[in-house]
Amino acid sequence: MKRILVKQESTIDFNEIDDSSFVGIHWESGSKTMVIHTPEGYCGLSNQFRPNTFNVWHAKTIKEYIKKSINQGNNKNSNAYAFNNALELYEWMSKE
């Protein structure tokens, strides 16, 4: 797993992320979101309460979703991560 930052101190270059990347967001609240593709675009599947897509917003690309997530006003300490494959992402989502 590699941490994704939109800023210079990234551990994986933001430009290496594409729409086929496996990405998860760890919100400062402690909940996690897996970025998924839907007919409306990219959105997040949250592990909060039960897996859900309540109150989701969509982005045209996975990069746009990451930028929106990390730059939300109340999420200064949230982090985005890139995973090597779906299994690694699912395992991360299943851990508290």
Biopython code that builds the backbone (N, CA, C, O; Angstrom):
import numpy as np
from Bio.PDB.StructureBuilder import StructureBuilder

atoms = [
    (1, "MET", "N", (0.862, -1.164, 0.000)),
    (1, "MET", "CA", (0.000, 0.000, 0.000)),
    (1, "MET", "C", (0.905, 1.221, 0.000)),
    (1, "MET", "O", (1.934, 1.242, 0.675)),
    (2, "LYS", "N", (0.519, 2.232, -0.755)),
    (2, "LYS", "CA", (1.273, 3.478, -0.820)),
    (2, "LYS", "C", (0.330, 4.629, -0.507)),
    (2, "LYS", "O", (-0.802, 4.646, -0.990)),
    (3, "ARG", "N", (0.768, 5.569, 0.277)),
    (3, "ARG", "CA", (-0.029, 6.739, 0.603)),
    (3, "ARG", "C", (-0.005, 7.713, -0.567)),
    (3, "ARG", "O", (1.047, 7.941, -1.164)),
    (4, "ILE", "N", (-1.141, 8.279, -0.892)),
    (4, "ILE", "CA", (-1.243, 9.246, -1.984)),
    (4, "ILE", "C", (-1.435, 10.624, -1.383)),
    (4, "ILE", "O", (-2.319, 10.830, -0.551)),
    (5, "LEU", "N", (-0.614, 11.560, -1.801)),
    (5, "LEU", "CA", (-0.777, 12.948, -1.415)),
    (5, "LEU", "C", (-0.807, 13.780, -2.678)),
    (5, "LEU", "O", (-0.074, 13.509, -3.629)),
    (6, "VAL", "N", (-1.645, 14.780, -2.683)),
    (6, "VAL", "CA", (-1.723, 15.657, -3.833)),
    (6, "VAL", "C", (-0.554, 16.649, -3.804)),
    (6, "VAL", "O", (-0.277, 17.304, -4.809)),
    (7, "LYS", "N", (0.114, 16.762, -2.691)),
    (7, "LYS", "CA", (1.229, 17.700, -2.522)),
    (7, "LYS", "C", (2.564, 17.034, -2.856)),
    (7, "LYS", "O", (2.598, 15.837, -3.139)),
    (8, "GLN", "N", (3.657, 17.787, -2.828)),
    (8, "GLN", "CA", (4.983, 17.304, -3.206)),
    (8, "GLN", "C", (5.488, 16.138, -2.369)),
    (8, "GLN", "O", (6.227, 15.304, -2.892)),
    (9, "GLU", "N", (5.124, 16.042, -1.094)),
    (9, "GLU", "CA", (5.693, 15.022, -0.237)),
    (9, "GLU", "C", (5.039, 13.651, -0.431)),
    (9, "GLU", "O", (5.071, 12.817, 0.474)),
    (10, "SER", "N", (4.460, 13.422, -1.578)),
    (10, "SER", "CA", (3.758, 12.159, -1.826)),
    (10, "SER", "C", (4.728, 10.976, -1.853)),
    (10, "SER", "O", (5.906, 11.114, -2.183)),
    (11, "THR", "N", (4.196, 9.827, -1.500)),
    (11, "THR", "CA", (4.997, 8.615, -1.569)),
    (11, "THR", "C", (4.775, 7.891, -2.890)),
    (11, "THR", "O", (5.551, 7.010, -3.262)),
    (12, "ILE", "N", (3.735, 8.258, -3.582)),
    (12, "ILE", "CA", (3.518, 7.828, -4.959)),
    (12, "ILE", "C", (3.110, 9.092, -5.704)),
    (12, "ILE", "O", (2.277, 9.862, -5.226)),
    (13, "ASP", "N", (3.683, 9.295, -6.843)),
    (13, "ASP", "CA", (3.382, 10.504, -7.587)),
    (13, "ASP", "C", (1.916, 10.507, -8.007)),
    (13, "ASP", "O", (1.415, 9.516, -8.539)),
    (14, "PHE", "N", (1.246, 11.603, -7.769)),
    (14, "PHE", "CA", (-0.167, 11.743, -8.094)),
    (14, "PHE", "C", (-0.423, 11.435, -9.563)),
    (14, "PHE", "O", (-1.477, 10.904, -9.912)),
    (15, "ASN", "N", (0.529, 11.765, -10.422)),
    (15, "ASN", "CA", (0.378, 11.526, -11.866)),
    (15, "ASN", "C", (0.422, 10.041, -12.229)),
    (15, "ASN", "O", (0.042, 9.658, -13.336)),
    (16, "GLU", "N", (0.882, 9.212, -11.300)),
    (16, "GLU", "CA", (0.898, 7.771, -11.545)),
    (16, "GLU", "C", (-0.474, 7.133, -11.312)),
    (16, "GLU", "O", (-0.693, 5.979, -11.680)),
    (17, "ILE", "N", (-1.380, 7.869, -10.712)),
    (17, "ILE", "CA", (-2.724, 7.379, -10.459)),
    (17, "ILE", "C", (-3.551, 7.553, -11.727)),
    (17, "ILE", "O", (-3.513, 8.604, -12.366)),
    (18, "ASP", "N", (-4.301, 6.504, -12.085)),
    (18, "ASP", "CA", (-5.210, 6.625, -13.225)),
    (18, "ASP", "C", (-6.538, 5.960, -12.866)),
    (18, "ASP", "O", (-6.704, 5.442, -11.762)),
    (19, "ASP", "N", (-7.460, 5.979, -13.791)),
    (19, "ASP", "CA", (-8.807, 5.491, -13.504)),
    (19, "ASP", "C", (-8.883, 3.985, -13.257)),
    (19, "ASP", "O", (-9.939, 3.478, -12.881)),
    (20, "SER", "N", (-7.793, 3.272, -13.460)),
    (20, "SER", "CA", (-7.781, 1.846, -13.143)),
    (20, "SER", "C", (-7.105, 1.564, -11.798)),
    (20, "SER", "O", (-6.985, 0.405, -11.401)),
    (21, "SER", "N", (-6.665, 2.611, -11.095)),
    (21, "SER", "CA", (-6.002, 2.449, -9.801)),
    (21, "SER", "C", (-6.995, 2.013, -8.729)),
    (21, "SER", "O", (-8.182, 2.331, -8.796)),
    (22, "PHE", "N", (-6.493, 1.286, -7.749)),
    (22, "PHE", "CA", (-7.282, 0.885, -6.587)),
    (22, "PHE", "C", (-6.983, 1.897, -5.484)),
    (22, "PHE", "O", (-5.864, 1.953, -4.975)),
    (23, "VAL", "N", (-7.983, 2.695, -5.116)),
    (23, "VAL", "CA", (-7.758, 3.817, -4.204)),
    (23, "VAL", "C", (-8.729, 3.764, -3.036)),
    (23, "VAL", "O", (-9.908, 3.448, -3.192)),
    (24, "GLY", "N", (-8.197, 4.083, -1.859)),
    (24, "GLY", "CA", (-9.018, 4.206, -0.661)),
    (24, "GLY", "C", (-8.714, 5.514, 0.044)),
    (24, "GLY", "O", (-7.588, 6.009, -0.002)),
    (25, "ILE", "N", (-9.731, 6.075, 0.702)),
    (25, "ILE", "CA", (-9.582, 7.304, 1.472)),
    (25, "ILE", "C", (-9.789, 6.955, 2.941)),
    (25, "ILE", "O", (-10.789, 6.333, 3.301)),
    (26, "HIS", "N", (-8.848, 7.355, 3.784)),
    (26, "HIS", "CA", (-8.994, 7.183, 5.231)),
    (26, "HIS", "C", (-9.294, 8.559, 5.808)),
    (26, "HIS", "O", (-8.410, 9.408, 5.922)),
    (27, "TRP", "N", (-10.558, 8.764, 6.171)),
    (27, "TRP", "CA", (-11.012, 10.069, 6.664)),
    (27, "TRP", "C", (-10.509, 10.301, 8.073)),
    (27, "TRP", "O", (-10.301, 9.350, 8.827)),
    (28, "GLU", "N", (-10.311, 11.563, 8.435)),
    (28, "GLU", "CA", (-9.816, 11.872, 9.769)),
    (28, "GLU", "C", (-10.776, 11.409, 10.856)),
    (28, "GLU", "O", (-10.372, 11.271, 12.010)),
    (29, "SER", "N", (-12.040, 11.166, 10.512)),
    (29, "SER", "CA", (-13.018, 10.654, 11.473)),
    (29, "SER", "C", (-12.770, 9.184, 11.798)),
    (29, "SER", "O", (-13.323, 8.654, 12.762)),
    (30, "GLY", "N", (-11.932, 8.524, 10.986)),
    (30, "GLY", "CA", (-11.635, 7.116, 11.191)),
    (30, "GLY", "C", (-12.314, 6.204, 10.190)),
    (30, "GLY", "O", (-11.903, 5.055, 10.033)),
    (31, "SER", "N", (-13.345, 6.685, 9.507)),
    (31, "SER", "CA", (-14.018, 5.842, 8.519)),
    (31, "SER", "C", (-13.162, 5.740, 7.256)),
    (31, "SER", "O", (-12.241, 6.527, 7.036)),
    (32, "LYS", "N", (-13.495, 4.756, 6.446)),
    (32, "LYS", "CA", (-12.755, 4.517, 5.215)),
    (32, "LYS", "C", (-13.718, 4.476, 4.043)),
    (32, "LYS", "O", (-14.889, 4.126, 4.189)),
    (33, "THR", "N", (-13.207, 4.838, 2.892)),
    (33, "THR", "CA", (-13.983, 4.820, 1.653)),
    (33, "THR", "C", (-13.150, 4.188, 0.561)),
    (33, "THR", "O", (-11.970, 4.503, 0.404)),
    (34, "MET", "N", (-13.761, 3.305, -0.187)),
    (34, "MET", "CA", (-13.123, 2.729, -1.357)),
    (34, "MET", "C", (-13.706, 3.444, -2.574)),
    (34, "MET", "O", (-14.926, 3.543, -2.711)),
    (35, "VAL", "N", (-12.845, 3.938, -3.451)),
    (35, "VAL", "CA", (-13.314, 4.659, -4.640)),
    (35, "VAL", "C", (-13.748, 3.627, -5.677)),
    (35, "VAL", "O", (-12.990, 2.725, -6.033)),
    (36, "ILE", "N", (-14.988, 3.778, -6.155)),
    (36, "ILE", "CA", (-15.552, 2.832, -7.114)),
    (36, "ILE", "C", (-16.045, 3.573, -8.348)),
    (36, "ILE", "O", (-16.301, 4.777, -8.305)),
    (37, "HIS", "N", (-16.173, 2.850, -9.429)),
    (37, "HIS", "CA", (-16.671, 3.429, -10.678)),
    (37, "HIS", "C", (-18.132, 3.039, -10.849)),
    (37, "HIS", "O", (-18.494, 1.873, -10.694)),
    (38, "THR", "N", (-18.963, 4.016, -11.166)),
    (38, "THR", "CA", (-20.385, 3.796, -11.419)),
    (38, "THR", "C", (-20.727, 4.438, -12.761)),
    (38, "THR", "O", (-19.893, 5.147, -13.325)),
    (39, "PRO", "N", (-21.907, 4.214, -13.277)),
    (39, "PRO", "CA", (-22.296, 4.877, -14.527)),
    (39, "PRO", "C", (-22.270, 6.406, -14.416)),
    (39, "PRO", "O", (-22.109, 7.096, -15.423)),
    (40, "GLU", "N", (-22.428, 6.937, -13.202)),
    (40, "GLU", "CA", (-22.410, 8.394, -13.004)),
    (40, "GLU", "C", (-20.999, 8.951, -12.839)),
    (40, "GLU", "O", (-20.813, 10.168, -12.848)),
    (41, "GLY", "N", (-20.012, 8.087, -12.691)),
    (41, "GLY", "CA", (-18.635, 8.521, -12.473)),
    (41, "GLY", "C", (-18.050, 7.807, -11.269)),
    (41, "GLY", "O", (-18.535, 6.746, -10.876)),
    (42, "TYR", "N", (-17.015, 8.380, -10.684)),
    (42, "TYR", "CA", (-16.345, 7.784, -9.530)),
    (42, "TYR", "C", (-16.963, 8.320, -8.250)),
    (42, "TYR", "O", (-17.206, 9.519, -8.114)),
    (43, "CYS", "N", (-17.212, 7.413, -7.314)),
    (43, "CYS", "CA", (-17.741, 7.806, -6.015)),
    (43, "CYS", "C", (-17.136, 6.882, -4.972)),
    (43, "CYS", "O", (-16.316, 6.024, -5.299)),
    (44, "GLY", "N", (-17.534, 7.053, -3.725)),
    (44, "GLY", "CA", (-16.960, 6.267, -2.655)),
    (44, "GLY", "C", (-17.954, 5.320, -2.022)),
    (44, "GLY", "O", (-19.122, 5.659, -1.829)),
    (45, "LEU", "N", (-17.479, 4.126, -1.699)),
    (45, "LEU", "CA", (-18.245, 3.159, -0.939)),
    (45, "LEU", "C", (-17.668, 3.173, 0.462)),
    (45, "LEU", "O", (-16.524, 2.768, 0.672)),
    (46, "SER", "N", (-18.454, 3.638, 1.424)),
    (46, "SER", "CA", (-17.986, 3.856, 2.786)),
    (46, "SER", "C", (-18.174, 2.619, 3.653)),
    (46, "SER", "O", (-19.079, 1.820, 3.415)),
    (47, "ASN", "N", (-17.316, 2.464, 4.658)),
    (47, "ASN", "CA", (-17.481, 1.395, 5.638)),
    (47, "ASN", "C", (-18.166, 1.910, 6.901)),
    (47, "ASN", "O", (-18.261, 1.190, 7.895)),
    (48, "GLN", "N", (-18.637, 3.140, 6.863)),
    (48, "GLN", "CA", (-19.289, 3.713, 8.031)),
    (48, "GLN", "C", (-20.682, 3.119, 8.166)),
    (48, "GLN", "O", (-21.419, 3.047, 7.183)),
    (49, "PHE", "N", (-21.053, 2.692, 9.369)),
    (49, "PHE", "CA", (-22.322, 2.026, 9.668)),
    (49, "PHE", "C", (-22.341, 0.666, 8.974)),
    (49, "PHE", "O", (-21.957, -0.336, 9.576)),
    (50, "ARG", "N", (-22.765, 0.618, 7.769)),
    (50, "ARG", "CA", (-22.702, -0.555, 6.902)),
    (50, "ARG", "C", (-22.112, -0.052, 5.591)),
    (50, "ARG", "O", (-22.130, 1.150, 5.327)),
    (51, "PRO", "N", (-21.589, -0.958, 4.768)),
    (51, "PRO", "CA", (-21.128, -0.442, 3.470)),
    (51, "PRO", "C", (-22.268, 0.305, 2.782)),
    (51, "PRO", "O", (-23.358, -0.237, 2.598)),
    (52, "ASN", "N", (-22.005, 1.536, 2.411)),
    (52, "ASN", "CA", (-23.072, 2.336, 1.819)),
    (52, "ASN", "C", (-22.520, 3.382, 0.868)),
    (52, "ASN", "O", (-21.331, 3.701, 0.881)),
    (53, "THR", "N", (-23.400, 3.899, 0.058)),
    (53, "THR", "CA", (-23.066, 5.023, -0.820)),
    (53, "THR", "C", (-23.980, 6.204, -0.522)),
    (53, "THR", "O", (-24.261, 7.015, -1.404)),
    (54, "PHE", "N", (-24.445, 6.301, 0.726)),
    (54, "PHE", "CA", (-25.292, 7.425, 1.129)),
    (54, "PHE", "C", (-24.526, 8.736, 0.977)),
    (54, "PHE", "O", (-23.320, 8.803, 1.213)),
    (55, "ASN", "N", (-25.240, 9.751, 0.586)),
    (55, "ASN", "CA", (-24.672, 11.106, 0.507)),
    (55, "ASN", "C", (-23.412, 11.176, -0.350)),
    (55, "ASN", "O", (-22.494, 11.934, -0.035)),
    (56, "VAL", "N", (-23.357, 10.402, -1.419)),
    (56, "VAL", "CA", (-22.159, 10.409, -2.256)),
    (56, "VAL", "C", (-22.188, 11.560, -3.247)),
    (56, "VAL", "O", (-23.249, 12.091, -3.575)),
    (57, "TRP", "N", (-21.041, 11.924, -3.704)),
    (57, "TRP", "CA", (-20.885, 12.851, -4.809)),
    (57, "TRP", "C", (-19.996, 12.148, -5.817)),
    (57, "TRP", "O", (-19.195, 11.285, -5.459)),
    (58, "HIS", "N", (-20.137, 12.515, -7.054)),
    (58, "HIS", "CA", (-19.412, 11.848, -8.131)),
    (58, "HIS", "C", (-18.360, 12.773, -8.741)),
    (58, "HIS", "O", (-18.499, 13.996, -8.727)),
    (59, "ALA", "N", (-17.324, 12.170, -9.265)),
    (59, "ALA", "CA", (-16.272, 12.883, -9.983)),
    (59, "ALA", "C", (-16.068, 12.170, -11.317)),
    (59, "ALA", "O", (-16.337, 10.975, -11.434)),
    (60, "LYS", "N", (-15.599, 12.895, -12.308)),
    (60, "LYS", "CA", (-15.408, 12.315, -13.642)),
    (60, "LYS", "C", (-14.219, 11.356, -13.687)),
    (60, "LYS", "O", (-14.224, 10.398, -14.459)),
    (61, "THR", "N", (-13.196, 11.612, -12.855)),
    (61, "THR", "CA", (-12.002, 10.764, -12.825)),
    (61, "THR", "C", (-11.656, 10.428, -11.383)),
    (61, "THR", "O", (-12.123, 11.078, -10.447)),
    (62, "ILE", "N", (-10.839, 9.414, -11.223)),
    (62, "ILE", "CA", (-10.421, 9.033, -9.879)),
    (62, "ILE", "C", (-9.540, 10.122, -9.258)),
    (62, "ILE", "O", (-9.593, 10.353, -8.050)),
    (63, "LYS", "N", (-8.734, 10.785, -10.085)),
    (63, "LYS", "CA", (-7.899, 11.886, -9.578)),
    (63, "LYS", "C", (-8.765, 13.021, -9.053)),
    (63, "LYS", "O", (-8.476, 13.596, -8.004)),
    (64, "GLU", "N", (-9.819, 13.341, -9.777)),
    (64, "GLU", "CA", (-10.724, 14.392, -9.329)),
    (64, "GLU", "C", (-11.365, 14.007, -7.996)),
    (64, "GLU", "O", (-11.519, 14.855, -7.117)),
    (65, "TYR", "N", (-11.737, 12.740, -7.839)),
    (65, "TYR", "CA", (-12.331, 12.286, -6.579)),
    (65, "TYR", "C", (-11.331, 12.430, -5.436)),
    (65, "TYR", "O", (-11.691, 12.891, -4.353)),
    (66, "ILE", "N", (-10.086, 12.042, -5.668)),
    (66, "ILE", "CA", (-9.056, 12.154, -4.628)),
    (66, "ILE", "C", (-8.870, 13.612, -4.227)),
    (66, "ILE", "O", (-8.851, 13.928, -3.037)),
    (67, "LYS", "N", (-8.734, 14.506, -5.208)),
    (67, "LYS", "CA", (-8.537, 15.932, -4.909)),
    (67, "LYS", "C", (-9.702, 16.485, -4.101)),
    (67, "LYS", "O", (-9.490, 17.191, -3.115)),
    (68, "LYS", "N", (-10.942, 16.170, -4.510)),
    (68, "LYS", "CA", (-12.106, 16.653, -3.766)),
    (68, "LYS", "C", (-12.090, 16.127, -2.334)),
    (68, "LYS", "O", (-12.376, 16.865, -1.391)),
    (69, "SER", "N", (-11.757, 14.859, -2.178)),
    (69, "SER", "CA", (-11.749, 14.235, -0.858)),
    (69, "SER", "C", (-10.726, 14.880, 0.068)),
    (69, "SER", "O", (-11.047, 15.271, 1.190)),
    (70, "ILE", "N", (-9.516, 14.985, -0.406)),
    (70, "ILE", "CA", (-8.421, 15.487, 0.424)),
    (70, "ILE", "C", (-8.555, 16.982, 0.699)),
    (70, "ILE", "O", (-8.095, 17.465, 1.734)),
    (71, "ASN", "N", (-9.173, 17.708, -0.209)),
    (71, "ASN", "CA", (-9.276, 19.159, -0.054)),
    (71, "ASN", "C", (-10.592, 19.636, 0.550)),
    (71, "ASN", "O", (-10.856, 20.839, 0.574)),
    (72, "GLN", "N", (-11.421, 18.716, 1.036)),
    (72, "GLN", "CA", (-12.646, 19.147, 1.704)),
    (72, "GLN", "C", (-12.284, 19.940, 2.943)),
    (72, "GLN", "O", (-11.321, 19.619, 3.638)),
    (73, "GLY", "N", (-13.054, 20.970, 3.214)),
    (73, "GLY", "CA", (-12.753, 21.882, 4.313)),
    (73, "GLY", "C", (-12.551, 21.253, 5.670)),
    (73, "GLY", "O", (-11.695, 21.702, 6.432)),
    (74, "ASN", "N", (-13.314, 20.225, 5.996)),
    (74, "ASN", "CA", (-13.209, 19.636, 7.330)),
    (74, "ASN", "C", (-12.383, 18.357, 7.349)),
    (74, "ASN", "O", (-12.461, 17.600, 8.317)),
    (75, "ASN", "N", (-11.617, 18.098, 6.340)),
    (75, "ASN", "CA", (-10.832, 16.864, 6.255)),
    (75, "ASN", "C", (-9.344, 17.141, 6.101)),
    (75, "ASN", "O", (-8.698, 16.590, 5.209)),
    (76, "LYS", "N", (-8.804, 17.977, 6.948)),
    (76, "LYS", "CA", (-7.396, 18.361, 6.832)),
    (76, "LYS", "C", (-6.440, 17.204, 7.093)),
    (76, "LYS", "O", (-5.304, 17.235, 6.620)),
    (77, "ASN", "N", (-6.869, 16.184, 7.834)),
    (77, "ASN", "CA", (-5.982, 15.070, 8.184)),
    (77, "ASN", "C", (-6.406, 13.758, 7.543)),
    (77, "ASN", "O", (-6.051, 12.684, 8.028)),
    (78, "SER", "N", (-7.154, 13.838, 6.470)),
    (78, "SER", "CA", (-7.536, 12.627, 5.742)),
    (78, "SER", "C", (-6.420, 12.259, 4.774)),
    (78, "SER", "O", (-5.661, 13.122, 4.331)),
    (79, "ASN", "N", (-6.325, 10.969, 4.447)),
    (79, "ASN", "CA", (-5.267, 10.480, 3.568)),
    (79, "ASN", "C", (-5.837, 9.582, 2.487)),
    (79, "ASN", "O", (-6.827, 8.882, 2.702)),
    (80, "ALA", "N", (-5.208, 9.608, 1.331)),
    (80, "ALA", "CA", (-5.574, 8.726, 0.232)),
    (80, "ALA", "C", (-4.452, 7.710, 0.036)),
    (80, "ALA", "O", (-3.273, 8.033, 0.180)),
    (81, "TYR", "N", (-4.835, 6.483, -0.293)),
    (81, "TYR", "CA", (-3.866, 5.409, -0.480)),
    (81, "TYR", "C", (-4.128, 4.693, -1.798)),
    (81, "TYR", "O", (-5.275, 4.516, -2.208)),
    (82, "ALA", "N", (-3.048, 4.284, -2.452)),
    (82, "ALA", "CA", (-3.144, 3.461, -3.659)),
    (82, "ALA", "C", (-2.756, 2.037, -3.281)),
    (82, "ALA", "O", (-1.773, 1.825, -2.570)),
    (83, "PHE", "N", (-3.517, 1.074, -3.751)),
    (83, "PHE", "CA", (-3.280, -0.327, -3.444)),
    (83, "PHE", "C", (-2.856, -1.066, -4.705)),
    (83, "PHE", "O", (-3.191, -0.666, -5.820)),
    (84, "ASN", "N", (-2.121, -2.142, -4.511)),
    (84, "ASN", "CA", (-1.610, -2.909, -5.651)),
    (84, "ASN", "C", (-2.690, -3.684, -6.385)),
    (84, "ASN", "O", (-2.574, -3.941, -7.583)),
    (85, "ASN", "N", (-3.744, -4.055, -5.663)),
    (85, "ASN", "CA", (-4.809, -4.842, -6.282)),
    (85, "ASN", "C", (-6.080, -4.724, -5.437)),
    (85, "ASN", "O", (-6.065, -4.137, -4.355)),
    (86, "ALA", "N", (-7.167, -5.285, -5.941)),
    (86, "ALA", "CA", (-8.451, -5.193, -5.253)),
    (86, "ALA", "C", (-8.418, -5.911, -3.907)),
    (86, "ALA", "O", (-8.986, -5.417, -2.933)),
    (87, "LEU", "N", (-7.768, -7.060, -3.838)),
    (87, "LEU", "CA", (-7.713, -7.804, -2.583)),
    (87, "LEU", "C", (-7.070, -6.977, -1.473)),
    (87, "LEU", "O", (-7.565, -6.950, -0.346)),
    (88, "GLU", "N", (-5.971, -6.307, -1.793)),
    (88, "GLU", "CA", (-5.295, -5.468, -0.806)),
    (88, "GLU", "C", (-6.224, -4.333, -0.330)),
    (88, "GLU", "O", (-6.264, -4.020, 0.860)),
    (89, "LEU", "N", (-6.963, -3.728, -1.258)),
    (89, "LEU", "CA", (-7.909, -2.671, -0.914)),
    (89, "LEU", "C", (-9.027, -3.223, -0.031)),
    (89, "LEU", "O", (-9.383, -2.597, 0.967)),
    (90, "TYR", "N", (-9.588, -4.387, -0.379)),
    (90, "TYR", "CA", (-10.679, -4.978, 0.404)),
    (90, "TYR", "C", (-10.217, -5.340, 1.811)),
    (90, "TYR", "O", (-10.951, -5.137, 2.779)),
    (91, "GLU", "N", (-9.009, -5.873, 1.928)),
    (91, "GLU", "CA", (-8.476, -6.206, 3.254)),
    (91, "GLU", "C", (-8.326, -4.948, 4.102)),
    (91, "GLU", "O", (-8.666, -4.953, 5.285)),
    (92, "TRP", "N", (-7.822, -3.876, 3.508)),
    (92, "TRP", "CA", (-7.672, -2.596, 4.217)),
    (92, "TRP", "C", (-9.041, -2.065, 4.666)),
    (92, "TRP", "O", (-9.185, -1.577, 5.786)),
    (93, "MET", "N", (-10.030, -2.165, 3.791)),
    (93, "MET", "CA", (-11.380, -1.699, 4.126)),
    (93, "MET", "C", (-11.972, -2.493, 5.275)),
    (93, "MET", "O", (-12.750, -1.946, 6.057)),
    (94, "SER", "N", (-11.627, -3.762, 5.401)),
    (94, "SER", "CA", (-12.232, -4.618, 6.412)),
    (94, "SER", "C", (-11.625, -4.428, 7.795)),
    (94, "SER", "O", (-12.202, -4.887, 8.781)),
    (95, "LYS", "N", (-10.479, -3.767, 7.896)),
    (95, "LYS", "CA", (-9.828, -3.543, 9.183)),
    (95, "LYS", "C", (-10.286, -2.222, 9.766)),
    (95, "LYS", "O", (-10.491, -1.248, 9.042)),
    (96, "GLU", "N", (-10.443, -2.196, 11.073)),
    (96, "GLU", "CA", (-10.844, -0.943, 11.733)),
    (96, "GLU", "C", (-9.664, -0.110, 12.091)),
    (96, "GLU", "O", (-9.821, 0.975, 12.652)),
]
sb = StructureBuilder()
sb.init_structure("model")
sb.init_model(0)
sb.init_chain("A")
sb.init_seg("    ")
for serial, (resi, resn, name, xyz) in enumerate(atoms, 1):
    if name == "N":
        sb.init_residue(resn, " ", resi, " ")
    sb.init_atom(name, np.array(xyz, "f"), 0.0, 1.0, " ", f" {name:<3s}", serial, name[0])
structure = sb.get_structure()
